[in-house]
Amino acid sequence: MPIYLKEADVAELFDMPSAIEAVRAAFAARARGEAVIVPRTRWEFGDRRLNVMGGGVHTPNRYALKSYGSAAHHVLLYSAEQGLLAVIEANTLGQIRTGAATAIATERLARPGAGKVGLIGAGRQARTQALALKAIGKLSELSVFVRTRSDLEAFCAKLARELAMPVRARVSAEAAVADADIVVTVTNSATPVLMHDWLKPGAHVNAVGANAADRRELDPEIVLRAAVVVTDDIEQAQREAGEFIDLHKAGRLDWMSVKALHQIVAAQNFARADGALTLFKSLGVGLEDVAAASLIYDRAMVSGRFGVTTN
């Protein structure tokens, strides 16, 4: 019988270092041709929408479907041999696996010694971005900006306790990123929140929040001037990466110049110039979900507490 795992179960069974390892392994499998990504589709039901995406890995022979609406997120994990293994509530899962993908890209794209981080946004995904960078040793200082001052102060105070380090609230996005080695944008903005002229030479940018074609977090000059541009899946980016789509339509971006994350993960001799700007455009893909769900399921079964369905 499939098991049902709630958000509290996921929080108990899933941690950032293990998530990074699992997601990295999934993208390495993708590079070997042993994993698949099914890009997100958005189904309209009047004024409601259901988002659906999928992924699979050959070893173990599992695949997953993720569906989510306005609030509820679920991953259905399947085994090719056993059928449905688990239904997993996936708000926490999604936050952690998105942070893990950022960490994997940052490991390869940020320059050695990078640790000063500027974060724009304080929503549910922002916290795990900081946790992910700390997990890979890429967080020594953190500055944050969000438009609502009360939200900013509360977010910084809570995150400072969790990280056990100072988290500085800044008066503007420009101030938050001015001296940053690594910049993370985690907003749902329809217009750019980060400008190229604010970035110092050699910065690495993780654009995480805008995962739909009508959202744009980045000044187009960031995309155009980046020495390396990476996204988690090219096909999904062609549907959802608004900054890339605009530039391609204008004849200013060749999709062949954009690398998929699995290519960076698999590169044996990847190197970046010290003063180069690099960019990771995170959209969130089903391969990350199957990696996360598989790890959570295996830990649940080892625990012996989830032997039967709970709903």
C-alpha positions in Angstrom: 0.0 0.0 0.0 1.3 3.5 -0.7 2.1 5.7 2.3 1.0 9.3 2.9 3.6 11.7 4.3 2.6 15.0 5.7 4.5 18.3 5.9 5.7 17.4 9.4 7.0 14.1 8.2 8.9 15.8 5.4 10.5 18.3 7.8 11.6 15.4 10.0 13.0 13.2 7.2 14.5 15.7 4.8 17.5 17.9 5.4 19.5 20.3 3.2 22.8 18.5 3.0 21.1 15.2 2.0 18.9 17.1 -0.5 21.9 18.6 -2.2 23.5 15.2 -2.5 20.4 13.6 -3.9 19.6 16.4 -6.4 23.3 16.5 -7.6 23.1 12.7 -8.2 19.9 13.1 -10.2 21.5 15.8 -12.5 24.5 13.6 -12.9 22.2 10.8 -14.0 20.6 13.2 -16.4 24.0 13.9 -17.9 24.5 10.1 -18.4 21.1 9.9 -20.2 19.6 8.0 -17.2 17.0 10.5 -16.1 14.2 12.5 -17.7 12.5 15.8 -17.1 8.8 16.5 -18.1 8.4 20.3 -18.1 5.7 22.0 -16.1 2.3 22.5 -17.7 -0.4 24.9 -16.3 -4.0 23.7 -16.5 -6.6 26.4 -16.3 -10.0 25.7 -14.6 -11.8 29.0 -14.8 -10.1 31.2 -12.2 -8.2 28.3 -10.8 -5.0 26.7 -12.1 -3.3 23.4 -11.5 0.5 23.1 -12.2 1.8 19.7 -13.2 5.4 18.5 -13.8 7.3 15.2 -13.7 10.6 13.5 -13.7 12.2 10.0 -13.5 15.5 8.3 -12.8 16.6 4.9 -14.0 18.4 3.9 -10.8 16.3 3.4 -8.7 13.7 2.9 -11.4 11.3 5.6 -10.0 9.4 8.5 -11.4 7.2 11.2 -9.8 4.4 13.6 -10.7 4.1 16.9 -8.8 0.9 18.8 -8.8 0.1 22.1 -7.0 -2.5 24.8 -6.9 -2.9 27.9 -4.8 -1.8 26.2 -1.6 -1.7 22.4 -1.7 1.5 20.8 -3.1 1.8 17.1 -3.6 4.3 14.7 -5.1 3.2 11.2 -6.2 6.2 8.9 -6.2 6.0 5.7 -8.3 8.2 2.6 -8.8 8.2 1.0 -12.2 7.9 -2.4 -10.4 5.6 -1.6 -7.5 3.4 1.2 -8.7 2.5 4.1 -6.4 4.8 4.2 -3.4 3.8 7.5 -1.7 1.8 10.6 -1.7 3.9 13.4 -0.2 2.8 16.9 0.9 5.4 19.0 -0.9 5.5 22.6 0.3 8.6 21.9 2.5 9.9 19.4 -0.1 9.8 22.1 -2.8 11.5 24.7 -0.7 14.4 22.5 0.2 14.9 20.9 -3.2 14.9 24.4 -4.9 17.6 25.5 -2.5 19.5 22.3 -3.2 19.5 23.1 -7.0 20.8 26.6 -6.3 23.6 25.2 -4.1 24.6 22.8 -6.9 24.8 25.6 -9.5 26.6 27.9 -7.1 29.3 25.2 -6.3 30.3 25.3 -9.9 29.6 28.9 -10.9 30.6 31.1 -8.0 34.2 32.0 -7.7 36.4 30.3 -5.1 36.1 32.1 -1.7 32.8 33.6 -2.5 30.7 34.0 0.6 29.1 37.5 0.8 25.5 37.0 -0.2 22.8 39.5 -1.2 19.2 38.2 -1.0 16.3 40.0 -2.6 13.0 38.6 -1.3 11.8 37.1 2.0 9.1 34.6 1.0 8.9 30.9 1.7 11.7 30.1 -0.7 14.1 32.7 0.5 15.0 31.0 3.8 16.0 27.7 2.2 18.2 29.6 -0.3 20.3 30.9 2.6 20.4 27.4 4.2 21.6 25.8 1.0 24.4 28.3 0.5 25.5 27.8 4.1 25.4 24.0 3.6 28.1 24.3 0.8 30.2 26.8 2.7 29.2 29.8 0.5 27.6 32.0 3.1 29.8 34.1 5.3 27.8 37.3 5.3 24.1 37.9 4.4 22.3 41.1 3.4 18.6 41.1 2.6 16.1 43.5 1.1 12.3 43.2 0.7 9.9 46.1 0.1 7.8 45.7 3.2 10.0 46.8 6.1 8.1 44.9 8.8 8.5 41.7 6.8 12.1 42.4 6.3 12.9 42.9 10.0 11.0 39.8 11.1 12.6 37.7 8.4 16.1 38.8 9.2 15.7 38.3 12.9 14.3 34.7 12.5 16.9 33.7 9.9 19.8 35.1 12.0 18.8 32.8 14.8 18.6 29.8 12.5 21.9 30.5 10.8 23.6 31.6 14.0 25.1 34.6 12.2 24.2 38.2 11.6 21.6 38.9 8.9 21.5 42.5 7.8 18.4 44.3 6.6 19.2 46.8 3.8 17.2 49.8 2.7 17.3 48.9 -1.0 17.9 46.0 -3.3 21.0 47.9 -4.6 22.4 48.2 -1.1 21.8 44.5 -0.4 23.8 43.4 -3.5 26.4 46.1 -3.7 29.3 44.0 -2.3 27.9 40.6 -2.8 29.8 37.7 -4.4 26.6 35.8 -4.7 23.2 37.4 -5.4 19.9 35.5 -5.0 16.5 36.9 -6.3 13.5 35.2 -4.9 10.5 37.2 -5.9 7.4 36.8 -8.2 8.0 40.2 -9.8 6.8 41.0 -13.3 9.5 43.6 -13.7 13.3 43.4 -12.9 14.3 43.7 -9.3 18.1 43.4 -10.0 20.1 45.6 -12.3 23.4 44.8 -13.9 25.1 48.0 -12.8 24.5 47.1 -9.2 26.7 44.0 -9.4 30.4 43.9 -8.6 32.8 42.2 -11.1 32.9 38.4 -10.7 29.4 38.1 -9.1 27.3 35.0 -9.4 23.5 35.5 -9.7 20.9 32.9 -8.8 17.5 34.0 -10.2 15.0 31.8 -8.4 11.6 33.4 -8.1 10.3 34.1 -11.6 9.3 30.7 -12.9 6.6 31.8 -15.4 6.8 33.6 -18.7 5.1 36.7 -17.4 7.6 37.2 -14.6 11.0 38.9 -14.9 13.4 39.4 -12.0 16.5 40.4 -14.0 17.7 43.3 -16.0 18.3 41.9 -19.5 21.9 43.1 -19.4 22.6 40.5 -16.7 21.6 37.8 -19.1 23.5 39.3 -22.1 26.7 40.0 -20.2 27.0 36.8 -18.2 29.9 34.7 -19.3 28.0 31.5 -18.4 24.2 31.2 -18.4 22.7 28.0 -16.9 19.2 26.8 -16.2 17.9 23.6 -14.8 16.2 22.5 -18.1 16.3 24.1 -21.5 12.9 23.0 -22.7 11.2 24.3 -19.6 13.2 27.6 -19.9 11.9 28.0 -23.4 8.4 28.0 -21.9 8.9 29.9 -18.7 12.1 31.9 -18.5 10.6 35.4 -19.4 14.0 37.2 -19.5 15.4 34.6 -21.9 12.2 34.4 -24.0 12.2 38.2 -24.5 15.8 38.3 -25.6 15.4 35.3 -27.9 12.4 36.9 -29.6 14.4 40.1 -30.1 17.2 38.1 -31.8 19.6 38.8 -28.9 19.9 35.4 -27.3 20.7 32.1 -28.9 19.3 29.2 -26.9 22.5 27.3 -27.8 24.4 29.6 -25.6 22.3 28.5 -22.5 23.6 25.5 -20.7 21.5 23.0 -18.8 22.4 22.3 -15.2 23.3 18.7 -15.8 26.0 19.8 -18.3 27.7 21.9 -15.6 27.4 19.1 -13.0 29.0 16.7 -15.4 31.8 19.0 -16.6 35.2 17.6 -15.7 37.2 20.8 -16.2 34.8 23.6 -15.7 36.5 26.8 -14.9 35.4 30.4 -14.7 37.3 33.7 -15.1 37.7 35.5 -11.8 36.0 38.7 -13.0 33.3 37.0 -15.0 29.6 37.3 -14.3 27.7 34.0 -14.1 24.0 33.3 -14.0 21.8 30.4 -12.9 18.1 30.7 -13.8 16.2 28.3 -11.5 12.8 27.2 -12.6 12.3 24.1 -10.6 11.9 20.8 -12.4 10.4 17.4 -11.8 13.8 15.7 -11.7 14.4 17.6 -8.4 11.1 16.4 -7.1 11.7 12.7 -7.8 15.2 12.9 -6.2 13.7 14.5 -3.1 10.7 12.3 -2.9 12.7 9.1 -3.3 15.1 10.1 -0.5 12.1 11.0 1.8 10.3 7.7 1.0 13.4 5.6 1.7 14.0 7.2 5.0 10.3 6.9 5.9 10.4 3.1 5.2 13.6 2.6 7.2 12.0 4.4 10.1 9.3 1.6 10.3 6.6 4.2 11.2 4.9 4.4 7.8 4.1 0.9 6.8 0.5 1.6 5.8 -1.4 4.4 4.2 -2.6 7.2 6.5 -5.5 8.5 4.4 
